[in-house]
Structures are given as C-alpha cells and as structure tokens.
Amino acid sequence: MPDQAPPPEDPHRAAGPVVFIYFRSSPNDRDAVRTAHARLALALREAGLPTGDGLALRRESAREPLAVEAPGYLTWLETYRAADLDAVRAQLAALERLAGESGLSALALNGRHTEIFEPCA
C-alpha cells in the first residue's frame, strides 16, 4: 500500500449543478457591464443568494487569449453553482429579476442565455 495522502478533490469539478449565463454587449459598454455586474453581486449577497464565481470576458480568458469574437461584440460569462437542481431553479428567477434591476439585462444584446449542467456520476 503506497504511503500517500489521498489526492485533493478537483476544485473544477462541481458537487452540484453549474449554471452558465452568457450574453453579448457592445465594446463601448465594457465598464458599464462590470459596474452592473458588481451591483448584481451586491444585490444577490443582500438577498442571501449565491453571488457566483464572477464575470468573465471571453477575450480575457487565460486559455484563449486570442479568442475570435464576433465583430462589434464582447461575450461575457457568469457562472453560478448550487447544491442541487431544485435550488438552481428557485434561484434563477430571483437572479434574472436582480439582473434587470442592476441594469445588466439592459446591456445584454439579444438577451441573457442560461444553460444548466449537472455533474456526471
């Protein structure tokens, strides 16, 4: 039997569902998107909801620094994790309402698109 500690859990593997919300904005709205997202995170925290893993701009991705972007658009990604699918569904309505109140939804050209992924067993 090897004398080794068990490997640490993979921090990238979610214990529950992961929600990805992506949208496009005008490049001119870069600072406004960041400001609106900060307002959204504060509103989520005040409501006792998960604030998510942050906001990423596709062009700023460390893995794809030269990602091809549709001309005239910036693509943004928000990531949220939850313990179970029921919790995700319950939080999505509040999340979208608060995104509207923060001004983030208004900056999303063609709307915000949500995808939910459940971990494989």
C-alpha positions in Angstrom: 0.0 0.0 0.0 1.5 3.3 -1.0 2.3 5.9 1.7 0.5 8.8 0.1 -2.3 11.1 1.1 -5.4 10.8 -1.0 -5.5 13.3 -3.9 -7.2 16.6 -3.2 -10.6 17.0 -4.7 -10.6 18.6 -8.1 -11.7 22.2 -7.5 -13.0 22.4 -11.0 -15.5 19.6 -10.5 -18.8 20.8 -9.2 -20.6 18.9 -6.4 -23.9 20.1 -7.9 -25.3 21.8 -10.9 -23.5 24.6 -12.6 -25.3 27.5 -14.3 -23.7 29.4 -17.1 -25.3 32.7 -18.2 -23.7 34.2 -21.3 -24.5 37.3 -23.2 -23.0 39.8 -25.6 -22.6 43.5 -25.2 -21.2 46.4 -27.1 -17.5 47.0 -26.6 -18.4 50.6 -25.6 -20.4 49.1 -22.6 -17.4 47.2 -21.1 -17.2 49.4 -18.0 -21.0 49.6 -17.7 -21.3 45.8 -17.7 -18.7 45.4 -15.0 -20.4 48.1 -12.9 -23.8 46.5 -13.4 -22.4 43.1 -12.5 -21.0 44.4 -9.3 -24.4 45.8 -8.4 -25.9 42.4 -9.2 -23.4 40.6 -7.0 -24.2 43.0 -4.1 -28.0 42.5 -4.6 -27.5 38.7 -4.6 -25.5 38.9 -1.4 -28.1 41.1 0.3 -30.8 38.7 -0.8 -28.9 35.8 0.7 -28.3 34.2 -2.7 -25.0 32.8 -4.1 -23.0 35.5 -5.8 -21.5 33.2 -8.4 -17.9 32.7 -9.5 -17.6 36.0 -11.1 -17.9 37.5 -14.6 -15.5 36.6 -17.4 -15.0 38.4 -20.6 -14.2 35.8 -23.3 -11.3 37.8 -24.8 -9.7 38.0 -21.3 -9.7 34.2 -21.0 -6.2 32.9 -20.0 -6.9 29.8 -22.0 -7.9 31.6 -25.2 -6.2 35.0 -25.2 -6.7 35.3 -28.9 -10.3 34.1 -29.0 -12.2 35.1 -32.1 -15.0 37.4 -31.2 -17.9 38.4 -33.4 -17.1 41.8 -34.8 -18.5 44.6 -32.7 -19.4 42.4 -29.7 -18.0 41.3 -26.4 -19.1 37.9 -25.0 -19.5 37.6 -21.2 -20.0 34.6 -19.0 -21.4 34.4 -15.5 -21.0 31.1 -13.5 -23.1 30.0 -10.5 -23.0 26.8 -8.6 -25.7 25.2 -6.4 -26.2 22.2 -4.2 -29.0 20.7 -6.3 -31.2 21.3 -9.3 -34.2 22.5 -7.2 -32.0 25.2 -5.6 -30.9 26.3 -9.1 -34.4 26.6 -10.4 -35.6 28.5 -7.3 -32.7 31.0 -7.6 -32.8 31.6 -11.4 -36.0 33.8 -11.2 -34.5 35.9 -8.5 -31.2 36.1 -10.3 -32.8 37.4 -13.5 -35.0 39.9 -11.6 -31.9 41.3 -9.9 -30.0 41.3 -13.2 -32.8 43.5 -14.6 -32.8 45.8 -11.6 -28.9 46.1 -11.7 -29.1 47.2 -15.3 -27.1 44.2 -16.5 -30.0 42.8 -18.6 -30.4 46.0 -20.5 -26.7 45.8 -21.6 -27.1 42.3 -22.9 -27.7 42.5 -26.7 -30.2 39.8 -27.7 -30.7 38.8 -24.1 -29.0 36.6 -21.5 -28.8 32.9 -22.3 -28.8 30.3 -19.5 -27.5 26.8 -19.5 -27.6 24.4 -16.6 -25.1 21.5 -16.4 -25.4 18.6 -13.9 -22.3 16.7 -12.9 -22.0 13.2 -14.2 -21.9 10.4 -11.7 
